[in-house]
Amino acid sequence: MRLSVIGCGYLGAVHAASMAKLGHEVVGIDIDQNRIDTLSAGQAPFYEPGLPEVLNEALASGRLRFSTDMASARDADVHFLCVGTPQKAGEYAADLTYVDSAIDALIPYLGEGALVVGKSTVPVGTAARLDIAIREAQPSAMLAWNPEFLREGFAVKDTLHPDRLVYGLPVGYAHTIAKAMLDEVYAATIKDGTPVVQTDFVTAELVKVAANSFLATKISFINAMAELCEITGGDVTQLADAIGHDKRIGRRFLNAGVGFGGGCLPKDIRAFMARAAELGASEPLSFLREVDAINERRRHRMVELTIEECGGSIRGKRIAVLGAAFKPDSDDVRNSPALDIAAALQAGGATVIVTDPQALDNAARVQPTLTYAKPIYEAVLNADAVLLLTEWSEYRELDPDSLAQLVRNRCILDGRNVLDPAVWRAAGWSYRALGRASANGALSLATV
C-alpha cells in the first residue's frame, strides 16, 4: 500500500521504517528539516537498537523516503498520524497543537476514500472531533484510531511483532472499509497470529492511557511496598519475587527503585487525570495522583539515602552517577529519575559526575551544569559514593573488586535493585538500595 507517516519523531520514524520493511511504499513527513535530512541519510536521530538497520534497508529498497512537504502525502491510501502530544506547560493536560496542525495541513491532500489513522496518544474525545473535521473537508475520507504500544529499546520489535493490534473504527459502512484497509496494512503481522481488537474511537483512545496508567500503578505499588520495607526491615525484592509467582499479579514491572520516567508514563497519567476532570470524572482516577506522588518521592528518597551514606552531608563529596537515560537501551532523558537525582545532589553541594553509554549529549542539553564522562572509570575515579540509576547491562555486570581500585570510598547505592548485595559486601563495599536493609539491618517492628 501507499502510506504516509506524519511526524517522524520517535514513534513516526520507527513506524515509517517498519512499514516499509513490511513491503509498503512509505513517505515520512515532518516539519523539522534537520530530522528529515538525518533520516534520509540513513541515520536515526535517536538511539534505538535495530532501527538503523531497518531504516537503511528500507531506504535502499526504494520503498521509503522522507520529506518536509505535506503534498508528498497526496497519493497515499493511508495516512498515519504520529505527532507528539506533550504535557502543556504549567498544566497536566496534553497539548494537542501538533495533532491539530498536522490534520489541518493534511486535509487539503486527502484523496477520495483515504484513511487517516491516529497513533498519537490523545485525550478521550479527540478522535471524534478530528473525524468531523476530516469528513467535512473530504466526505469520503475516514478516520480510525490505532494506538501504539512501543517500548523504548524494543520499538522495532514491538512494531513488527506487536502483542496486539487495536482498531478504533468509525460507524456504519466506513467501519468495514477502514477495517479492510488496516488489515491490508498489517497483513503480515496478522498472518503471524497477532490478535486484533476491534472497538470504537473512545475505547481505542482509552486503551493506551489505561495501559500506561496500569503499568505506572504497578511500579508505584511496589515502590510503596519499598517504603514500608524500609520502615519495617523487610526486603522488597524478596517480596516482589513472592507475590510475582501469583499468575494474577506476575513479576514484570515489580522492580522497586527510583521510579519511572520518559516521555510517556508521567505525562500520560497526568493528561488522563486532566481529561477526567474536564469530563467531571475526577474521582475514579484520584488514585493516579498518589501513583504520581509515590514516583516522585522515590527520587527524593534516593537523595536522602545518599546523604545518609555520606555521613549526613554531601557538601564537597564526589558522587558518580551511573546512567542518565530514563531507562537502558535508550538515549531519552525526558523526565529521567537519574538526571533529577544528579541535579538534586549537585544542588546539595556535591560534585556530580554522570556517565551513560548513549545519553550524555541529550543529558548535557537538559542539565548543562553537571559534569559528564563517557568512560565509567573517569566517572567513578576518587568517588565518595557511586549511584547506579539506569540499569544498563554494563553497570549490572560491573566487577566490585576492579571498581574498588578507582573509588575513594567503597559505597554503592543501587537505585534499581539489580546488583547482588552479598557480592558487593563481600568485596568490602557498603551497599544500599531502596526497600532493602543495610548491612547492619533496618529498623524492626520490635523497636517501633
C-alpha positions as CSV (number, residue, x, y, z in Angstrom):
1,M,0.0,0.0,0.0
2,R,1.0,3.6,-0.3
3,L,1.3,5.1,3.2
4,S,2.3,8.5,4.7
5,V,3.6,8.8,8.2
6,I,3.1,12.3,9.6
7,G,5.5,13.2,12.3
8,C,8.9,11.5,12.2
9,G,9.9,11.7,15.9
10,Y,10.4,8.5,17.9
11,L,7.1,6.9,17.0
12,G,6.9,8.1,13.4
13,A,10.5,7.2,12.4
14,V,10.2,3.7,13.7
15,H,6.7,3.2,12.2
16,A,7.7,4.5,8.8
17,A,10.8,2.3,8.5
18,S,8.9,-0.7,9.8
19,M,6.0,-0.3,7.4
20,A,8.5,-0.1,4.5
21,K,10.2,-3.3,5.7
22,L,6.7,-4.9,5.6
23,G,6.6,-4.0,1.9
24,H,4.6,-0.8,1.8
25,E,5.6,2.3,-0.1
26,V,6.1,4.9,2.6
27,V,6.7,8.7,2.8
28,G,7.6,10.1,6.2
29,I,6.7,13.8,6.6
30,D,8.0,16.2,9.3
31,I,8.4,20.0,9.5
32,D,11.9,19.6,11.0
33,Q,14.3,19.8,8.1
34,N,17.3,18.6,10.1
35,R,15.4,15.5,11.2
36,I,14.3,14.8,7.6
37,D,17.9,15.2,6.3
38,T,19.2,12.9,9.0
39,L,16.6,10.2,8.3
40,S,17.1,10.5,4.5
41,A,20.8,9.9,5.1
42,G,20.0,6.6,6.8
43,Q,20.8,7.9,10.3
44,A,18.5,7.6,13.3
45,P,18.1,10.9,15.1
46,F,17.9,9.0,18.4
47,Y,19.3,5.8,19.8
48,E,17.1,2.8,19.3
49,P,18.5,-0.7,18.8
50,G,17.8,-2.2,15.4
51,L,16.4,1.0,13.9
52,P,19.5,1.9,11.8
53,E,19.5,-1.5,10.1
54,V,15.7,-1.4,9.3
55,L,16.0,2.3,8.2
56,N,18.8,1.7,5.8
57,E,17.3,-1.5,4.4
58,A,14.0,0.4,3.7
59,L,15.8,3.3,2.1
60,A,17.9,1.0,-0.1
61,S,14.8,-0.8,-1.3
62,G,13.3,2.5,-2.6
63,R,10.1,2.0,-0.6
64,L,10.9,4.7,2.0
65,R,11.6,8.4,1.6
66,F,11.3,11.5,3.7
67,S,10.0,15.0,3.0
68,T,9.0,18.2,4.7
69,D,6.3,18.8,2.1
70,M,2.8,17.7,3.1
71,A,1.9,17.5,-0.6
72,S,4.0,14.3,-0.6
73,A,1.1,12.6,1.1
74,R,-1.2,13.3,-1.8
75,D,-1.0,9.8,-3.3
76,A,-1.1,7.8,-0.1
77,D,-4.0,5.5,0.6
78,V,-3.5,5.5,4.4
79,H,-2.1,8.4,6.5
80,F,-0.6,7.6,9.9
81,L,-0.7,10.5,12.4
82,C,2.4,10.1,14.7
83,V,3.0,13.5,16.1
84,G,3.8,14.3,19.8
85,T,1.3,15.2,22.5
86,P,3.5,16.8,25.2
87,Q,2.2,18.0,28.5
88,K,1.1,21.6,28.5
89,A,3.5,24.0,30.3
90,G,2.2,24.5,33.8
91,E,-0.6,22.1,33.4
92,Y,-1.4,18.3,33.5
93,A,-3.3,18.4,30.2
94,A,-2.0,17.2,26.9
95,D,-1.0,19.8,24.3
96,L,-2.8,18.9,21.0
97,T,-1.2,21.7,19.0
98,Y,0.8,19.3,16.8
99,V,-2.1,17.0,16.3
100,D,-4.4,19.8,15.1
101,S,-1.7,21.4,12.9
102,A,-1.0,18.1,11.3
103,I,-4.6,17.4,10.5
104,D,-5.1,20.9,9.1
105,A,-2.1,20.6,6.9
106,L,-3.1,17.1,5.7
107,I,-6.8,17.8,4.9
108,P,-6.1,19.6,1.5
109,Y,-4.3,16.5,0.2
110,L,-6.8,13.8,1.3
111,G,-7.9,11.8,-1.7
112,E,-11.3,10.1,-2.1
113,G,-11.6,7.1,0.2
114,A,-8.4,7.9,2.1
115,L,-7.9,6.6,5.6
116,V,-6.4,8.7,8.4
117,V,-5.1,6.6,11.2
118,G,-4.3,8.2,14.6
119,K,-1.4,6.6,16.5
120,S,-0.6,9.5,18.9
121,T,-1.7,9.3,22.5
122,V,-4.6,11.7,22.9
123,P,-7.3,12.6,25.4
124,V,-10.5,10.7,25.0
125,G,-12.8,12.5,22.6
126,T,-10.1,13.8,20.3
127,A,-10.8,11.2,17.6
128,A,-14.5,12.1,17.4
129,R,-13.6,15.8,16.9
130,L,-11.0,15.1,14.2
131,D,-13.4,12.7,12.5
132,I,-15.9,15.6,12.0
133,A,-13.2,17.9,10.6
134,I,-11.9,15.3,8.2
135,R,-15.3,14.3,6.8
136,E,-16.4,17.9,6.5
137,A,-13.4,18.6,4.2
138,Q,-13.5,15.2,2.4
139,P,-16.8,13.3,2.8
140,S,-15.4,10.0,1.6
141,A,-12.3,10.1,3.8
142,M,-12.3,8.1,7.0
143,L,-10.6,8.1,10.4
144,A,-9.5,5.2,12.6
145,W,-7.6,5.1,15.8
146,N,-4.7,2.6,16.1
147,P,-2.8,3.3,19.4
148,E,0.9,2.4,19.7
149,F,2.4,0.4,22.5
150,L,6.1,0.8,21.8
151,R,8.7,0.2,24.5
152,E,11.8,2.3,24.0
153,G,14.7,-0.1,23.4
154,F,12.3,-2.6,21.8
155,A,10.4,-0.3,19.4
156,V,11.2,-2.1,16.1
157,K,10.3,-5.4,17.6
158,D,7.1,-4.0,19.0
159,T,6.1,-2.5,15.7
160,L,6.9,-5.6,13.5
161,H,5.7,-8.1,16.1
162,P,3.2,-6.4,18.5
163,D,1.4,-8.3,21.2
164,R,-1.9,-6.9,19.9
165,L,-3.4,-4.5,17.3
166,V,-6.2,-2.2,18.4
167,Y,-8.6,-0.7,15.8
168,G,-10.8,2.1,16.8
169,L,-13.2,2.1,13.9
170,P,-15.8,4.5,12.5
171,V,-19.5,3.6,12.5
172,G,-21.6,2.5,9.5
173,Y,-20.3,1.4,6.1
174,A,-16.9,3.1,6.8
175,H,-16.3,0.6,9.6
176,T,-15.9,-2.2,7.1
177,I,-13.8,-0.3,4.7
178,A,-11.5,1.1,7.3
179,K,-11.0,-2.4,8.9
180,A,-10.2,-3.9,5.5
181,M,-7.6,-1.2,4.8
182,L,-6.0,-1.7,8.2
183,D,-6.0,-5.4,7.7
184,E,-4.1,-4.9,4.5
185,V,-1.5,-2.6,6.2
186,Y,-0.9,-5.2,8.9
187,A,-1.4,-8.3,6.8
188,A,2.0,-9.8,7.6
189,T,1.6,-9.1,11.3
190,I,-1.9,-10.6,11.4
191,K,-0.7,-13.6,9.5
192,D,1.9,-14.2,12.3
193,G,-1.0,-14.6,14.7
194,T,-1.2,-11.1,16.3
195,P,-4.7,-10.7,17.8
196,V,-6.8,-7.8,16.6
197,V,-9.2,-5.9,18.9
198,Q,-11.9,-4.0,17.1
199,T,-13.6,-1.2,19.0
200,D,-14.9,2.4,18.8
201,F,-12.9,5.6,18.9
202,V,-13.4,6.2,22.6
203,T,-12.3,2.8,23.7
204,A,-9.3,2.8,21.5
205,E,-8.2,6.1,23.0
206,L,-8.7,4.8,26.5
207,V,-6.8,1.6,25.8
208,K,-3.5,3.4,25.6
209,V,-3.9,5.6,28.6
210,A,-5.4,2.8,30.6
211,A,-2.4,0.5,29.8
212,N,0.1,3.2,30.8
213,S,-1.8,4.0,33.9
214,F,-1.9,0.4,35.0
215,L,1.8,0.0,34.4
216,A,2.6,3.1,36.3
217,T,0.3,1.9,39.1
218,K,2.1,-1.4,39.3
219,I,5.5,0.3,39.5
220,S,4.3,2.7,42.2
221,F,2.7,-0.1,44.1
222,I,6.0,-1.9,44.5
223,N,7.7,1.3,45.4
224,A,5.1,1.9,48.1
225,M,6.0,-1.5,49.4
226,A,9.6,-0.5,49.3
227,E,8.8,2.5,51.6
228,L,7.2,0.1,54.1
229,C,10.1,-2.4,53.8
230,E,12.5,0.4,54.8
231,I,10.4,1.2,57.9
232,T,9.9,-2.4,59.0
233,G,13.1,-4.1,57.9
234,G,11.6,-6.1,55.1
235,D,13.2,-6.9,51.7
236,V,11.2,-5.5,48.8
237,T,13.0,-7.7,46.2
238,Q,12.1,-10.9,48.0
239,L,8.5,-9.5,48.5
240,A,8.2,-8.9,44.7
241,D,9.5,-12.4,43.9
242,A,7.0,-13.9,46.3
243,I,3.9,-12.1,45.0
244,G,5.1,-12.3,41.4
245,H,4.6,-16.0,41.4
246,D,0.9,-15.4,41.6
247,K,-0.2,-15.5,38.0
248,R,-2.8,-12.9,38.6
249,I,-0.1,-10.5,39.6
250,G,3.1,-11.5,37.7
251,R,6.7,-10.4,38.3
252,R,7.1,-7.9,35.5
253,F,7.1,-4.2,36.4
254,L,7.6,-5.1,40.1
255,N,11.1,-3.8,40.3
256,A,11.4,-1.3,43.1
257,G,13.8,1.6,42.7
258,V,13.9,5.3,41.7
259,G,10.7,5.0,39.6
260,F,9.6,5.6,36.1
261,G,10.3,8.5,33.7
262,G,10.4,9.1,30.0
263,G,8.1,10.8,27.6
264,C,5.1,8.6,28.1
265,L,4.1,7.3,31.5
266,P,4.4,10.5,33.5
267,K,2.7,12.8,31.0
268,D,0.1,10.3,30.0
269,I,-1.2,9.6,33.5
270,R,-1.3,13.4,34.2
271,A,-3.2,14.0,30.9
272,F,-5.6,11.2,31.8
273,M,-6.3,12.9,35.2
274,A,-6.7,16.3,33.5
275,R,-9.2,14.9,30.9
276,A,-11.2,13.1,33.6
277,A,-11.5,16.4,35.5
278,E,-12.8,18.1,32.3
279,L,-15.4,15.4,32.0
280,G,-16.4,15.6,35.6
281,A,-15.0,12.2,36.4
282,S,-12.0,13.1,38.7
283,E,-12.9,10.7,41.5
284,P,-12.4,7.4,39.6
285,L,-8.8,8.4,38.7
286,S,-7.9,10.1,42.0
287,F,-5.6,7.1,42.8
288,L,-3.3,8.3,39.9
289,R,-2.3,11.3,42.0
290,E,-0.8,9.1,44.6
291,V,0.8,6.9,41.8
292,D,2.5,10.1,40.6
293,A,3.4,11.2,44.1
294,I,5.0,7.9,45.0
295,N,7.0,8.0,41.9
296,E,8.3,11.5,42.7
297,R,9.0,10.5,46.3
298,R,11.5,7.8,45.3
299,R,13.8,10.3,43.7
300,H,13.8,12.4,46.9
301,R,14.4,9.2,48.9
302,M,17.4,8.3,46.8
303,V,18.9,11.7,47.6
304,E,18.2,11.2,51.3
305,L,19.8,7.8,51.2
306,T,22.9,9.2,49.6
307,I,23.2,11.9,52.2
308,E,22.9,9.2,54.9
309,E,25.6,7.1,53.4
310,C,27.9,10.1,53.1
311,G,27.7,10.7,56.8
312,G,24.9,13.2,56.9
313,S,26.3,15.7,54.3
314,I,27.2,15.6,50.6
315,R,28.8,19.0,50.6
316,G,32.2,18.7,49.0
317,K,31.7,15.0,48.2
318,R,32.4,13.5,44.8
319,I,29.5,11.4,43.6
320,A,29.4,9.2,40.4
321,V,26.0,8.7,38.8
322,L,25.8,5.6,36.5
323,G,23.1,6.4,34.0
324,A,21.4,9.5,32.5
325,A,18.7,8.0,30.3
326,F,15.4,7.2,31.9
327,K,15.8,3.5,31.0
328,P,18.5,1.3,29.4
329,D,18.8,0.9,25.7
330,S,17.7,4.5,25.1
331,D,19.2,7.9,24.9
332,D,15.9,9.5,26.1
333,V,16.4,11.8,29.1
334,R,12.9,13.2,29.3
335,N,11.7,13.1,33.0
336,S,14.8,11.0,33.8
337,P,15.0,10.0,37.5
338,A,18.7,9.7,37.2
339,L,19.2,13.3,36.0
340,D,16.8,14.7,38.6
341,I,18.7,12.9,41.3
342,A,22.0,14.0,39.9
343,A,20.8,17.7,39.8
344,A,19.5,17.5,43.4
345,L,22.8,16.1,44.7
346,Q,24.7,18.9,42.9
347,A,22.3,21.5,44.4
348,G,23.2,20.0,47.8
349,G,26.8,20.8,47.3
350,A,28.2,17.6,45.8
351,T,30.4,17.4,42.8
352,V,28.4,15.0,40.5
353,I,29.9,13.2,37.5
354,V,27.4,11.5,35.3
355,T,28.1,8.7,32.8
356,D,25.9,6.9,30.3
357,P,26.6,4.8,27.2
358,Q,24.2,6.8,24.9
359,A,22.5,9.7,26.6
360,L,25.2,12.2,27.5
361,D,24.6,14.6,24.7
362,N,20.9,14.8,25.5
363,A,21.6,15.0,29.2
364,A,24.0,17.9,28.7
365,R,21.3,19.9,26.9
366,V,18.9,19.3,29.8
367,Q,21.3,19.7,32.7
368,P,24.3,21.7,31.3
369,T,25.8,22.4,34.8
370,L,26.5,18.7,35.6
371,T,29.8,17.1,34.8
372,Y,29.8,14.3,32.3
373,A,32.3,11.5,31.5
374,K,31.8,8.8,28.9
375,P,34.2,6.1,30.3
376,I,33.0,4.6,33.6
377,Y,36.4,4.8,35.1
378,E,36.5,8.6,34.7
379,A,33.2,9.0,36.4
380,V,34.0,6.8,39.4
381,L,37.6,8.0,39.9
382,N,38.0,9.1,43.6
383,A,34.2,8.9,44.1
384,D,32.9,9.0,47.7
385,A,29.7,7.3,46.5
386,V,28.6,5.5,43.3
387,L,24.9,5.6,42.4
388,L,23.5,3.1,39.8
389,L,20.4,4.9,38.5
390,T,19.9,3.4,35.0
391,E,20.2,-0.4,34.7
392,W,22.4,-0.6,31.6
393,S,23.9,-4.1,31.3
394,E,27.4,-2.8,31.6
395,Y,26.5,-1.4,35.0
396,R,24.8,-4.5,36.2
397,E,27.9,-6.5,35.3
398,L,30.5,-4.3,37.0
399,D,33.2,-6.1,39.0
400,P,33.2,-4.7,42.5
401,D,36.9,-5.6,43.1
402,S,38.0,-3.7,39.9
403,L,35.8,-0.7,40.7
404,A,37.2,-0.6,44.3
405,Q,40.6,0.3,42.9
406,L,39.2,3.5,41.5
407,V,37.0,5.0,44.1
408,R,37.9,6.9,47.3
409,N,35.2,5.3,49.3
410,R,33.6,1.9,48.7
411,C,30.0,3.0,48.8
412,I,27.4,2.0,46.2
413,L,23.7,2.9,46.1
414,D,21.7,0.6,43.8
415,G,18.8,2.7,42.6
416,R,17.4,-0.1,40.5
417,N,17.8,-3.2,42.8
418,V,19.8,-5.0,40.1
419,L,23.1,-5.8,41.9
420,D,23.8,-8.7,44.3
421,P,24.3,-7.2,47.8
422,A,26.2,-10.2,49.0
423,V,28.8,-10.0,46.2
424,W,29.4,-6.3,46.7
425,R,29.6,-6.5,50.5
426,A,32.0,-9.4,50.2
427,A,34.2,-7.1,48.2
428,G,34.2,-4.6,51.0
429,W,31.5,-2.2,49.7
430,S,28.8,-0.5,51.7
431,Y,25.7,-1.5,49.7
432,R,22.3,0.3,50.0
433,A,19.2,0.1,47.9
434,L,15.7,1.4,48.1
435,G,13.4,-1.1,50.0
436,R,16.3,-3.3,51.3
437,A,18.0,-3.4,54.6
438,S,21.5,-2.1,55.1
439,A,24.3,-4.5,56.3
440,N,23.5,-3.5,59.9
441,G,19.8,-4.2,59.4
442,A,16.9,-1.8,59.2
443,L,14.5,-0.6,61.9
444,S,12.5,-3.6,63.0
445,L,8.9,-3.5,64.2
446,A,10.1,-4.6,67.7
447,T,11.7,-1.2,68.0
448,V,8.9,0.9,66.6
